[in-house]
């Protein structure tokens, strides 16, 4: 889903030629920019860049770490090789950069001198290593890991590797190693937590004496509503509960002065559409208080400012992004808000001193790059040149548009115009529906490689509407919860009235319409073609098509019971009423079904159910299954194929 690069020397000759128009292959030449990490003193910034490797026997993405001065000068690539290096972090003295890599054959933690030299492997973990954090005093690396049972490999060889469902979960525990080797050249490993609970995330206290960690019973995606917050004493291993309620807690951060511990807390009980508030704990008294609500009530906590007076967080705001500061007393304040485009929330990081923010930024017509922002003021400074040297091919203009749904609610979406758009001329239109349903279409680069080749569609003369119907994130809690008990109801009307609007203003050709989407977008696509015959082509990606069977086979069996007010056996009519498979006899639209074979979120059986129903009724249908792929395909060759199949299907049935 992120922009990536195909190494030119590994490409077929046709790919290495200068492109004259957008193609899926050209989209793969763009690199992704991930985590952007400023050093403690703000003088340097590290970031990750991702490219795709497509060779006869390779199809994977590779991430490497880059480094530059905070003014964008002295830019260097710090790591290289066939294996990825990721999760960079600076030592407190700024001499070392720590990172993770599987270059040894297993994931481990490494460090490299900023001044140059070879990377040194610090951990030698034999199990599965998760994430790591360096202590503020530079003396200890903490990491999460899971050590498989000693007889696991033997059982596999002897064909005794049966699996009892829900037993022996692969819980991540916290481990510690010293950063410096002892006299024997060893770094003794110590298991800090007992592994009886799965550690989802953790953070060091500023004095390096304690670790706050989020834990849940198992790693199951369905267990997030049971997450709690605790603190463990590093010296003794004593665990102290911080928040053990019926709500779900996440994102712990300490203030630099050690006075506060803040975290995000859900409503009680937790809801899958999420509505979180920031809680502030005064550590000396263990007193906690809930701070004012943020705009979207989905804050991603980044840390405190240097004086410990404000908590910095990031949130989506409509199709863009904003960074806020929440004072320990008072309402949130906007630090920085994009005038166009977005900030990558997952890649945005506050430095240890609370003075600089590193962030990846992009817009609909500008590919991602790494930036740094000084919290005391000023504009973001670009650091990277990940995509600046690529050809500037014409892009269809993308802009936010608004319309009224049937009940009068205002809906927003993104409209991408065809390249060389002419006012007054009607164009074929693609309705592209996002997943979630709490996902959001934001102002990301339309030329990025991914499941939907937006720039290529525009280059071929299509307009593309990407709506944010009720149920989407980025528009506040009320809007996000507005499709509870109503999948395929008013959210469907939100999408259709968007098309009606574009027809009424003379942009869309009503006789040349296509619909497509992935996950919840796949649900809505499969639903849409049971309700209307206006679309000439449909592509269903990993779509939920039968709410009952989905709930019984997915890795999140608690998801739909939350949305529909109970288990399917107590809400049978509700589940049936909102299942596309119930109305599949109405479908006449030529339909392409795409699904990953290793998808546990929306099992492949959902695609088979719908596909076989279409085939048995004589509807034009095709299904493509991608081996090894989870809910979101990861292998570049498959993503390229998915992009091309979307194009070919629409060209065949809409043109």
C-alpha positions in Angstrom: 0.0 0.0 0.0 3.0 2.3 0.4 4.9 3.8 -2.5 7.9 1.6 -3.4 10.7 1.4 -5.9 11.7 -1.3 -8.3 15.4 -1.6 -8.7 16.1 -0.6 -12.3 18.9 -3.0 -12.9 16.5 -5.9 -12.0 13.7 -4.8 -14.3 12.8 -6.0 -17.8 14.1 -3.6 -20.4 10.7 -2.1 -21.0 10.5 -1.0 -17.4 13.9 0.7 -17.5 12.8 3.0 -20.3 11.6 6.5 -19.6 7.8 6.3 -19.3 5.5 8.4 -21.4 2.3 7.7 -19.5 1.3 6.3 -16.1 1.4 2.5 -15.8 1.3 0.2 -12.8 5.0 -0.5 -13.5 5.9 3.2 -13.3 4.0 3.5 -10.0 6.4 0.9 -8.5 9.4 3.2 -9.1 8.3 5.4 -6.2 9.9 4.8 -2.8 8.0 4.7 0.4 9.1 6.7 3.4 8.4 5.3 6.8 9.6 6.1 10.3 11.3 9.6 10.6 13.3 9.9 13.9 15.0 13.1 15.1 18.1 12.7 17.3 17.8 13.8 21.0 19.5 17.1 20.3 17.7 17.6 16.9 20.9 17.9 14.9 20.3 14.8 12.8 17.3 12.8 11.6 17.1 9.2 10.5 14.3 7.8 8.3 13.5 4.6 6.4 12.9 4.2 2.7 11.3 1.2 1.1 11.7 -0.3 -2.3 10.4 -3.4 -4.0 12.6 -6.1 -5.5 11.2 -8.0 -8.4 13.5 -10.7 -9.8 12.7 -14.0 -11.3 12.7 -15.7 -7.9 12.2 -12.7 -5.6 9.1 -10.6 -4.9 9.5 -8.6 -1.7 10.0 -5.1 -0.3 13.3 -4.0 1.3 13.7 -1.2 3.7 16.9 0.7 4.5 17.8 3.5 6.8 19.0 7.0 5.7 20.5 9.8 7.8 20.8 13.6 7.3 21.5 16.8 9.2 18.4 18.6 10.4 18.7 21.2 7.6 18.6 18.4 5.0 22.4 18.4 4.2 24.9 15.6 4.6 22.4 13.0 3.4 23.7 9.4 3.5 22.4 5.9 3.3 23.3 4.2 6.5 22.3 0.5 5.9 22.4 -1.6 2.8 22.0 -5.2 1.7 19.4 -7.7 0.7 17.7 -7.7 4.1 15.7 -4.9 5.5 16.8 -2.6 8.3 14.1 -0.8 10.2 12.9 0.9 13.4 15.9 3.3 13.8 16.5 5.0 17.1 19.3 7.2 18.4 21.4 6.6 21.6 21.1 9.4 24.1 24.6 10.7 23.4 23.9 10.7 19.6 26.9 8.4 18.8 24.9 5.3 17.8 21.9 4.5 15.7 20.1 1.3 16.8 17.8 -0.7 14.4 16.2 -4.1 13.7 17.2 -6.4 10.9 16.9 -10.1 10.0 20.3 -10.0 8.2 21.5 -12.8 10.5 18.6 -15.1 9.4 16.5 -14.1 12.5 15.2 -10.7 13.6 17.7 -9.0 16.0 18.7 -5.6 17.3 21.8 -3.9 15.9 23.7 -0.7 16.3 26.0 1.3 14.1 28.2 4.3 14.8 26.9 7.5 13.2 30.5 8.3 12.3 30.6 5.1 10.2 31.7 1.5 10.4 30.1 -1.9 10.5 26.9 -2.7 12.3 27.1 -4.7 15.5 24.5 -7.3 16.4 23.5 -6.8 20.1 20.7 -9.4 20.6 21.0 -13.1 19.7 17.4 -14.1 20.2 16.5 -17.6 19.1 12.8 -17.0 19.1 10.6 -14.4 17.4 11.7 -10.8 18.3 9.0 -8.1 18.2 9.9 -4.5 18.9 12.7 -2.9 21.0 13.4 0.3 23.0 16.7 1.7 24.2 16.7 2.9 27.8 17.2 6.7 28.3 20.5 6.1 30.1 21.8 4.1 27.1 22.6 1.1 29.3 19.9 -1.4 28.3 18.0 -2.6 25.3 14.5 -3.9 26.1 12.7 -6.0 23.5 9.6 -8.1 23.2 9.9 -11.7 22.1 8.3 -15.1 22.0 10.3 -18.3 22.5 8.6 -21.4 20.9 8.4 -24.6 23.0 11.6 -26.6 22.9 9.8 -29.6 21.3 8.2 -27.6 18.5 10.7 -28.5 15.7 10.8 -32.1 16.9 7.0 -32.4 16.7 7.0 -31.0 13.2 9.5 -33.5 12.0 7.6 -36.4 13.6 4.3 -35.2 12.2 2.9 -34.6 15.8 2.4 -30.9 15.3 -1.4 -30.7 15.9 -2.7 -27.4 17.2 -5.3 -27.0 19.9 -7.2 -23.8 19.1 -6.7 -21.0 21.7 -4.1 -23.0 23.7 -0.5 -21.9 24.3 -0.8 -18.5 22.7 2.5 -17.0 21.3 2.6 -14.3 24.0 5.4 -11.7 23.7 7.3 -11.1 26.9 9.8 -8.3 27.7 13.5 -9.2 27.7 16.6 -7.1 28.6 20.2 -7.0 27.5 23.0 -4.6 28.4 24.2 -2.4 25.5 27.8 -3.1 26.5 29.3 -6.6 26.6 30.8 -7.9 29.8 34.4 -9.1 30.2 33.6 -12.3 28.4 32.2 -10.4 25.4 28.7 -11.5 26.3 25.4 -9.6 26.8 23.5 -11.8 29.3 19.8 -11.9 28.4 17.2 -11.5 31.1 13.5 -12.2 30.9 11.7 -9.4 32.7 8.0 -10.2 32.3 6.6 -13.7 32.7 4.8 -14.2 29.3 1.5 -15.0 31.0 0.1 -11.9 29.2 1.0 -10.7 25.7 2.9 -7.4 25.7 1.5 -5.3 22.9 3.6 -2.2 23.4 6.0 -0.6 26.0 8.0 2.5 26.9 10.8 3.3 29.3 10.4 5.8 32.2 12.8 8.7 31.8 15.0 7.5 34.8 15.3 4.0 33.1 14.0 2.4 36.3 10.6 1.3 35.1 8.8 0.2 31.9 5.1 0.9 31.2 3.5 -1.7 29.0 0.2 -2.5 27.4 -0.8 -6.1 27.8 -3.7 -8.3 26.7 -4.5 -12.0 27.3 -3.2 -13.2 23.9 -1.8 -11.8 20.6 -5.3 -12.4 19.0 -6.6 -9.4 17.1 -9.9 -10.0 18.9 -8.3 -9.4 22.3 -7.6 -5.7 21.9 -10.7 -4.8 24.0 -9.1 -6.6 26.9 -5.9 -4.6 26.9 -4.7 -3.1 30.2 -1.7 -0.9 31.3 0.9 -1.8 33.9 4.3 -0.7 35.0 7.2 -3.1 35.8 10.1 -2.3 38.0 13.3 -3.1 36.0 15.4 -4.0 39.1 12.9 -6.3 40.8 10.5 -7.3 38.1 7.6 -6.3 40.3 4.5 -5.4 38.2 2.1 -2.6 39.3 -1.2 -2.2 37.6 -1.8 1.3 36.2 -5.2 0.8 34.5 -7.0 -2.5 34.6 -10.6 -1.7 33.7 -13.2 -2.8 31.3 -12.0 -0.2 28.9 -9.0 -0.7 26.5 -5.8 1.2 27.2 -3.0 1.9 24.7 -0.1 4.3 23.8 1.6 4.9 27.2 4.1 7.9 27.2 6.1 9.4 30.1 6.7 13.1 30.6 10.4 14.0 30.5 10.4 15.1 34.2 8.9 11.8 35.2 5.9 13.4 36.8 3.2 12.1 34.4 2.3 8.9 32.6 -0.3 9.5 29.8 -2.2 7.0 27.8 -5.2 6.6 25.5 -8.3 5.0 26.9 -11.4 3.7 25.1 -15.0 3.9 26.2 -16.3 1.3 28.6 -17.0 -1.2 27.0 -14.6 -0.7 24.1 -16.2 -0.3 20.7 -14.7 -1.5 17.4 -15.3 1.9 15.8 -13.2 3.4 18.7 -13.6 6.5 20.8 -10.6 7.2 22.9 -9.7 9.9 25.4 -6.3 10.8 26.8 -5.8 10.0 30.5 -3.1 11.7 32.6 -1.7 9.9 35.6 0.3 11.8 38.3 2.8 9.1 39.2 3.5 10.3 42.8 -0.1 9.9 43.8 -1.4 7.5 41.2 -4.3 9.9 40.6 -5.7 9.9 37.1 -7.9 12.3 35.2 -9.4 12.3 31.7 -8.3 15.2 29.5 -10.7 17.0 27.0 -11.8 15.1 23.9 -9.7 15.5 20.7 -11.4 16.3 17.4 -11.7 12.8 16.1 -11.4 11.0 19.4 -8.7 8.7 17.9 -5.5 10.4 19.2 -2.1 8.7 18.4 0.1 9.8 21.2 3.7 10.9 20.3 5.1 12.2 23.6 5.5 15.3 25.8 7.1 18.6 25.0 10.4 19.3 26.6 8.9 21.1 29.6 6.4 18.3 30.3 3.5 20.8 30.0 1.9 19.5 26.8 1.2 16.1 25.3 1.7 15.9 21.5 -0.5 13.7 19.3 -1.6 13.2 15.7 -5.0 12.6 14.2 -6.8 12.5 10.9 -8.9 15.6 10.1 -11.2 15.0 7.1 -8.9 14.1 4.2 -5.8 15.7 5.8 -3.8 15.4 9.1 -3.2 17.6 12.1 -0.7 17.5 14.9 -2.0 18.8 18.3 -0.7 19.6 21.8 -2.9 18.7 24.7 -1.9 20.8 27.8 -2.0 19.0 31.1 -4.6 21.7 31.9 -6.7 23.0 29.1 -8.1 22.1 25.6 -6.0 20.8 22.7 -4.0 23.3 20.5 -3.1 22.8 16.9 0.7 22.6 16.4 0.7 21.9 12.6 -2.0 21.2 10.1 -1.4 20.4 6.5 -2.9 22.8 3.9 -2.9 19.9 1.5 -1.8 16.3 1.7 -1.2 14.2 4.8 1.3 13.3 7.5 2.0 9.6 7.9 0.8 8.9 11.4 2.7 5.6 11.7 6.0 7.2 10.7 5.7 10.4 12.8 8.0 10.5 15.9 8.9 13.1 18.6 12.5 13.1 19.6 13.5 12.1 23.2 13.9 15.7 24.2 10.4 16.7 23.0 11.7 19.4 20.7 11.6 18.1 17.2 9.1 16.1 15.2 10.1 13.8 12.3 7.3 13.0 9.8 6.7 11.6 6.3 4.6 13.9 4.2 2.9 13.6 0.8 0.0 15.0 -1.2 -2.1 13.8 -4.1 0.5 15.2 -6.6 3.7 14.9 -4.5 5.2 11.5 -3.5 6.3 10.9 0.1 9.4 12.5 1.6 10.9 12.8 5.1 10.5 16.1 7.0 11.5 17.5 10.3 9.6 20.2 12.3 10.9 22.2 15.2 8.1 22.4 17.8 9.1 25.9 18.8 8.0 27.2 15.4 8.8 27.4 11.7 8.0 25.3 8.7 8.8 21.6 8.1 12.2 21.0 6.5 12.5 18.4 3.8 15.3 15.9 4.4 15.0 13.1 1.8 15.2 13.0 -1.9 13.5 9.6 -2.2 11.4 10.5 -5.2 12.6 13.9 -6.5 14.5 12.5 -9.5 11.7 10.5 -11.1 9.9 11.8 -14.2 7.0 14.2 -13.6 4.2 12.6 -15.7 0.8 14.4 -15.9 -1.5 13.5 -13.0 -5.2 14.0 -13.0 -6.1 16.7 -10.5 -7.5 15.4 -7.2 -9.6 17.6 -4.9 -12.0 17.1 -1.9 -15.7 17.5 -2.9 -18.9 17.5 -0.8 -22.4 16.5 -1.5 -25.7 15.9 0.5 -26.8 12.3 1.1 -30.5 11.4 0.9 -31.1 12.3 4.5 -29.3 15.7 4.1 -26.1 14.7 5.8 -23.0 16.3 4.2 -20.5 13.7 2.8 -17.0 14.4 1.7 -14.8 12.5 -0.7 -11.9 12.8 -3.1 -12.5 13.3 -6.8 -9.6 12.5 -9.2 -10.2 14.0 -12.7 -9.0 12.4 -15.9 -5.7 13.8 -17.2 -6.5 16.6 -19.7 -10.0 17.0 -18.2 -12.4 19.2 -20.3 -15.3 20.9 -18.6 -18.6 19.9 -20.0 -17.4 16.5 -21.2 -18.7 13.4 -19.5 -16.2 10.7 -18.4 -16.4 7.0 -17.3 -16.4 7.0 -13.5 -14.9 4.5 -11.0 -16.4 4.4 -7.5 -13.6 3.2 -5.2 -14.7 2.3 -1.6 -12.3 2.1 1.3 -12.1 -0.5 4.0 -12.6 -0.4 7.7 -15.3 0.7 7.7 -13.5 3.3 9.9 -10.9 3.8 7.2 -10.6 7.1 5.4 -9.5 8.3 2.0 -7.0 11.0 2.6 -4.9 13.1 0.3 -2.1 10.6 -0.4 -0.1 10.4 -3.6 -2.3 9.1 -6.4 0.7 7.7 -8.2 1.8 5.3 -5.5 1.8 1.6 -6.1 -1.0 -0.2 -4.4 -4.2 -2.2 -5.0 -5.8 0.7 -6.9 -3.9 2.5 -9.7 -5.6 5.9 -9.4 -3.0 7.8 -11.5 -3.2 5.1 -14.2 -7.0 5.3 -14.3 -6.8 9.1 -14.7 -4.3 8.8 -17.4 -6.6 6.4 -19.3 -9.5 8.9 -19.2 -11.4 7.8 -16.1 -12.6 9.9 -13.2 -12.3 8.3 -9.8 -14.6 9.1 -6.8 -13.3 7.9 -3.4 -16.0 8.8 -0.8 -15.8 8.9 3.0 -19.3 7.8 3.8 -20.7 7.7 7.4 -18.7 5.2 9.4 -15.4 6.6 8.1 -12.7 8.0 10.4 -11.5 11.6 10.4 -14.9 13.3 10.9 -15.5 12.8 14.6 -17.1 10.1 16.8 -20.8 10.6 15.9 -20.0 10.3 12.1 -17.8 7.2 12.7 -20.5 5.4 14.7 -23.3 6.4 12.2 -23.3 3.1 10.3 -23.8 0.8 13.4 -26.6 -1.7 12.6 -26.8 -0.2 9.1 -24.1 -1.7 6.8 -25.4 -1.2 3.3 -28.0 1.3 4.4 -27.3 5.0 4.6 -23.6 4.4 3.9 -24.6 2.9 0.6 -26.8 6.0 0.0 -23.8 8.2 0.8 -21.8 6.6 -2.0 -24.7 6.5 -4.6 -25.6 10.2 -4.0 -21.9 11.0 -4.6 -22.3 9.5 -8.1 -25.6 11.2 -8.6 -23.9 14.5 -7.8 -21.1 14.0 -10.4 -23.7 13.0 -13.0 -25.8 16.1 -12.2 -22.8 18.5 -12.7 -21.8 16.9 -16.0 -18.7 15.0 -15.0 -19.7 11.3 -14.8 -21.2 9.4 -17.7 -24.2 7.5 -16.2 -23.7 4.6 -18.7 -20.1 4.1 -17.9 -19.7 3.3 -14.2 -17.6 0.8 -12.2 -17.4 0.0 -8.5 -14.5 -1.6 -6.5 -13.2 -1.9 -3.0 -11.2 -4.0 -0.5 -12.3 -5.5 2.8 -15.3 -3.4 4.0 -14.9 -1.8 0.5 -15.3 -5.3 -0.8 -18.4 -5.8 1.3 -19.9 -2.6 0.0 -19.0 -3.5 -3.6 -20.7 -6.9 -3.2 -23.7 -5.2 -1.6 -23.9 -2.5 -4.2 -24.3 -4.8 -7.2 -27.2 -6.6 -5.4 -29.0 -3.2 -5.0 -28.5 -1.6 -8.4 -27.7 -2.4 -12.0 -26.1 1.0 -12.8 -22.6 -0.4 -12.7 -21.1 -2.1 -15.8 -18.2 -3.7 -13.9 -17.4 -4.6 -10.3 -14.2 -5.8 -8.5 -14.5 -7.3 -5.0 -11.3 -7.4 -3.0 -11.2 -9.6 0.1 -14.9 -8.7 0.7 -17.1 -9.7 3.5 -20.1 -11.3 1.7 -21.9 -13.3 4.4 -21.9 -11.7 7.9 -22.8 -15.0 9.7 -20.1 -17.2 8.2 -17.6 -14.3 8.4 -18.1 -14.0 12.1 -17.6 -17.7 12.6 -14.4 -18.0 10.6 -12.5 -14.6 10.9 -9.8 -13.9 13.5 -12.0 -11.1 14.9 -15.3 -12.9 15.9 -16.2 -10.0 18.2 -16.2 -7.4 15.4 -19.6 -7.7 13.8 -21.5 -8.6 17.1 -20.4 -5.1 18.2 -21.6 -3.4 15.0 -24.9 -5.4 15.0 -25.9 -5.6 18.6 -25.2 -9.2 19.4 -24.1 -12.6 18.2 -25.4 -13.9 14.9 -27.5 -16.5 16.6 -29.3 -13.8 18.6 -29.4 -11.3 15.8 -30.1 -13.7 12.9 -32.4 -11.5 10.9 -30.1 -8.5 11.3 -27.0 -10.5 10.0 -29.1 -11.9 7.2 -30.6 -8.6 6.2 -27.2 -6.9 5.8 -25.4 -9.8 4.0 -24.8 -9.3 0.3 -25.1 -13.1 -0.2 -28.8 -12.8 0.8 -29.5 -10.8 -2.3 -27.0 -12.3 -4.7 -29.8 -13.4 -7.0 -30.2 -9.8 -8.1 -26.6 -9.4 -9.5 -26.1 -9.0 -13.2 -22.9 -7.0 -13.1 -19.7 -8.6 -14.5 -17.7 -9.3 -11.3 -14.1 -10.0 -10.6 -13.3 -11.4 -7.1 -9.7 -11.1 -5.7 -8.6 -12.7 -2.4 -5.4 -13.6 -0.5 -5.2 -17.3 0.3 -3.7 -16.7 3.7 -6.3 -14.1 4.7 -7.4 -14.8 8.3 -9.2 -11.4 8.7 -11.6 -12.0 5.8 -11.2 -15.7 5.0 -11.0 -16.7 1.4 -14.2 -18.6 1.8 -16.1 -15.3 1.7 -14.9 -14.8 -1.8 -15.7 -18.4 -2.8 -19.2 -18.1 -1.5 -20.0 -15.1 -3.6 -18.1 -16.3 -6.7 -19.8 -19.7 -6.8 -23.3 -18.0 -6.3 -22.6 -15.8 -9.3 -21.4 -18.6 -11.5 -24.3 -20.9 -10.7 -26.6 -18.1 -11.8 -24.8 -17.5 -15.1 -23.4 -14.1 -14.1 -20.0 -13.2 -15.7 -17.5 -13.7 -13.0 -13.8 -14.5 -12.4 -12.0 -15.2 -9.2 -8.2 -14.9 -8.6 -6.6 -16.2 -5.4 -3.1 -15.1 -4.3 -1.0 -17.7 -2.5 0.6 -16.7 0.8 -1.1 -13.4 0.9 -2.7 -12.0 4.1 -5.6 -9.6 4.2 -3.5 -6.9 2.6 -1.3 -8.4 -0.1 2.5 -7.8 0.4 4.4 -9.4 -2.5 5.1 -6.8 -5.2 4.4 -9.2 -8.1 0.9 -9.9 -6.8 0.2 -6.2 -6.1 1.2 -5.4 -9.7 -1.1 -8.2 -11.0 -4.0 -6.8 -8.9 -3.4 -3.3 -10.3 -3.4 -4.6 -13.8 -6.5 -6.8 -13.3 -8.5 -3.7 -12.0 -7.5 -1.9 -15.2 -8.2 -4.7 -17.5 -11.6 -5.6 -16.0 -12.9 -2.0 -16.1 -11.5 -1.4 -19.7 -13.3 -4.6 -20.9 -16.7 -3.9 -19.4 -17.0 -0.1 -19.1 -15.3 1.3 -22.2 
